[in-house]
Amino acid sequence: AADSDRDGINNCDDKCPNDPNKAEPGQCGCGMDDDDLDSDGVAACKDKCDADPLKTEPGVCGCGIDDKDTDSDGTPDCHDQCELDPAKTAPGVCGCGAEDFDTDLDGKMDCQDHCPNDASKVEPGRCACGTPDLDTDKDGTLDCRDHCPRDPLKVDPGVCGCGFPDTDSDSDGEADCLDHCKADATKTEPGACGCGTPDTDTDSDGAADCNEDCPQDPLKTAKGICECGSDATD
């Protein structure tokens, strides 16, 4: 009987009659070795990752790298820079695990914006988020702390209110805005005699000296015929 490849098996029983190393085609066919270099059960001739026992195809990540998708976002870990964040595949501005969102549309991501709901600020400043750090009257005190934001001379209304100085011209303890005799330190109201003249009633007769001719005579306010101090009836 003929044995073409001289492997000791007659051609009639040898399915690879011209291959002295094989009597069966195996996985690779006659003339090719069925070596399994990575011992994964797939011969090297059909294993595109013949050095990787976990893969027979390169897949997305290539031989030697697992095509696993830890966060199940559809991007394998080998291409996913945020493999534990299903919402991102790259860190972006805020990093993995933090959304790159700009709530107030001011161009600053919320993760870096300390006033994420205030489009005019990224830091609270002195007035806090939602309130501008504005000094309308340019007095050095911001409007948020200035109770008279349009009066550069005052930060509190004081006695006279914003826009009016709390000046006390006669130093009598009463501000000019409330003092009807602002140049008379002894009076705040004109009284019977007017500002600058005391409402003294020397003789206690109910008539101020400024309005009577007999300030020393409690019985008379006018001299009459008999003059002040006379008991005679005029």
C-alpha positions in Angstrom: 0.0 0.0 0.0 1.2 3.5 -0.8 2.4 5.9 2.0 3.3 9.1 0.1 4.5 11.1 3.2 6.2 8.1 4.7 4.5 8.7 8.1 3.7 5.1 8.6 0.0 5.5 7.6 -1.2 4.2 4.3 -2.6 6.8 2.0 -6.0 5.1 2.2 -6.1 5.8 5.9 -4.2 9.1 5.9 -6.4 12.2 5.4 -3.2 14.2 4.9 -1.3 11.8 2.7 1.3 14.4 1.8 1.9 15.8 5.3 4.2 13.5 7.4 3.2 15.4 10.6 -0.6 14.9 10.3 -3.0 12.2 9.5 -6.0 14.5 10.1 -6.5 18.1 8.8 -7.2 19.3 12.3 -8.1 23.0 12.8 -5.4 24.3 10.3 -5.6 21.8 7.5 -3.0 19.6 6.0 0.5 21.1 5.7 -0.1 23.5 8.7 0.7 22.9 12.3 -2.2 23.0 14.8 0.0 24.6 17.5 -2.0 26.5 20.2 0.6 28.9 21.4 -1.5 30.5 24.2 -3.3 27.3 25.2 -6.8 28.7 24.7 -8.1 25.8 22.7 -7.8 27.7 19.4 -4.9 26.9 17.0 -2.6 29.7 16.1 -3.6 29.5 12.5 -7.1 30.6 13.5 -6.2 32.7 16.5 -5.6 36.3 15.7 -4.4 36.8 19.2 -2.2 33.7 19.5 -0.3 35.1 22.4 -3.4 36.1 24.4 -5.3 33.2 26.0 -8.3 35.4 26.6 -8.9 36.5 23.0 -9.0 35.1 19.5 -9.8 38.5 17.9 -8.2 41.9 18.6 -11.6 43.4 19.2 -11.7 47.1 20.0 -8.7 47.2 22.4 -6.3 44.8 20.6 -4.6 41.6 21.7 -3.5 41.5 25.3 -6.1 44.1 26.4 -9.5 43.2 27.7 -12.5 44.8 25.8 -14.4 45.2 29.1 -16.7 48.2 29.6 -16.7 48.7 33.4 -19.3 51.5 33.5 -21.5 50.0 30.7 -21.5 53.2 28.7 -20.7 51.6 25.4 -17.0 52.6 25.3 -14.5 49.9 26.4 -12.2 50.9 29.2 -9.2 51.0 26.9 -10.8 54.0 25.1 -12.6 55.4 28.2 -10.7 57.8 30.3 -13.5 57.8 32.8 -14.1 54.0 33.0 -16.1 54.3 36.2 -18.3 57.2 35.0 -21.1 56.1 32.6 -21.8 59.8 31.7 -18.2 60.6 30.5 -15.4 59.1 28.4 -13.0 62.0 29.1 -12.4 64.0 32.2 -13.3 67.3 30.5 -13.1 70.4 32.7 -14.5 69.0 35.9 -12.9 65.5 35.9 -14.4 62.1 36.0 -17.5 61.7 38.2 -18.4 65.4 37.9 -20.7 66.8 35.2 -19.3 69.5 32.9 -22.4 71.7 33.3 -22.7 75.5 33.2 -26.0 76.3 34.9 -25.9 80.1 34.6 -24.3 80.0 31.1 -21.5 82.3 32.1 -18.7 80.2 30.5 -17.6 78.8 33.8 -18.5 75.2 34.6 -20.4 74.7 37.9 -17.5 72.7 39.3 -15.3 75.8 39.1 -18.0 78.4 39.6 -18.7 79.4 43.2 -21.8 81.2 42.1 -23.3 78.6 39.7 -26.7 80.3 39.6 -25.3 83.9 39.1 -24.2 84.6 35.6 -22.5 87.9 36.7 -20.2 86.3 39.3 -18.0 83.2 39.8 -17.0 84.2 43.3 -19.3 85.4 46.1 -17.2 88.5 46.7 -18.3 90.7 49.5 -22.0 90.8 48.7 -22.5 87.0 48.1 -23.9 85.3 45.0 -26.9 87.0 43.4 -25.9 90.5 44.6 -23.4 92.5 42.6 -20.4 94.0 44.4 -21.5 97.5 43.2 -20.6 100.9 44.9 -23.1 103.3 43.3 -22.1 106.4 45.2 -18.4 105.5 45.1 -17.9 106.0 48.8 -15.9 102.9 49.4 -18.8 100.9 50.9 -20.6 98.5 48.6 -24.3 98.9 48.0 -25.1 95.6 49.8 -23.7 97.1 53.0 -24.5 100.7 52.4 -27.9 101.8 53.7 -27.6 105.0 51.7 -26.2 103.6 48.4 -26.8 106.9 46.5 -25.4 109.2 49.2 -21.6 109.3 49.2 -21.5 111.1 52.6 -23.5 108.5 54.5 -23.8 104.7 54.9 -26.7 104.8 57.3 -29.8 107.1 57.3 -29.0 108.4 60.7 -31.4 111.0 62.1 -32.0 113.0 58.9 -32.2 110.2 56.4 -30.2 109.5 53.2 -29.3 112.6 51.2 -29.4 114.9 54.3 -26.4 115.4 56.6 -26.9 114.9 60.3 -25.2 118.3 61.0 -25.8 120.0 64.3 -24.7 123.6 63.6 -25.4 124.9 67.1 -24.1 121.8 68.9 -27.2 121.5 71.0 -27.6 117.8 70.4 -30.4 118.2 67.8 -29.6 117.7 64.1 -30.3 120.7 61.9 -32.9 118.7 60.0 -35.0 118.5 63.2 -33.9 121.8 64.8 -36.1 124.8 63.9 -33.5 127.1 65.5 -30.4 125.5 64.1 -28.3 128.6 64.9 -29.6 128.9 68.5 -28.0 126.4 70.9 -30.7 127.1 73.6 -33.7 126.4 71.4 -35.0 123.8 68.9 -38.3 125.6 68.3 -38.9 129.4 67.8 -41.4 129.5 70.7 -43.0 132.8 71.6 -39.9 134.9 71.0 -38.4 133.3 67.9 -34.9 131.8 67.4 -32.1 133.8 69.1 -34.3 135.1 71.8 -35.1 133.1 75.0 -38.8 132.6 75.9 -38.0 133.9 79.5 -40.9 134.9 81.7 -39.1 136.8 84.5 -42.3 137.7 86.4 -44.0 134.4 85.8 -47.1 136.1 84.6 -47.5 133.8 81.6 -46.2 136.4 79.1 -42.7 136.0 77.8 -40.4 139.0 78.4 -40.1 139.6 74.7 -43.8 140.2 74.4 -44.4 142.4 77.5 -43.4 145.9 78.6 -43.3 145.0 82.3 -41.1 141.9 82.5 -40.6 142.5 86.2 -44.3 143.1 87.1 -46.4 140.0 87.3 -49.6 142.2 87.4 -49.0 144.1 84.2 -47.7 143.3 80.7 -48.0 146.9 79.4 -46.9 150.1 81.2 -50.2 151.9 80.9 -50.6 155.3 82.5 -49.0 154.3 85.9 -46.0 152.6 84.6 -44.7 149.1 85.5 -44.6 148.2 89.2 -47.4 150.6 90.3 -50.4 149.1 92.1 -52.6 151.9 91.0 -55.2 151.0 88.5 -54.6 152.4 85.1 
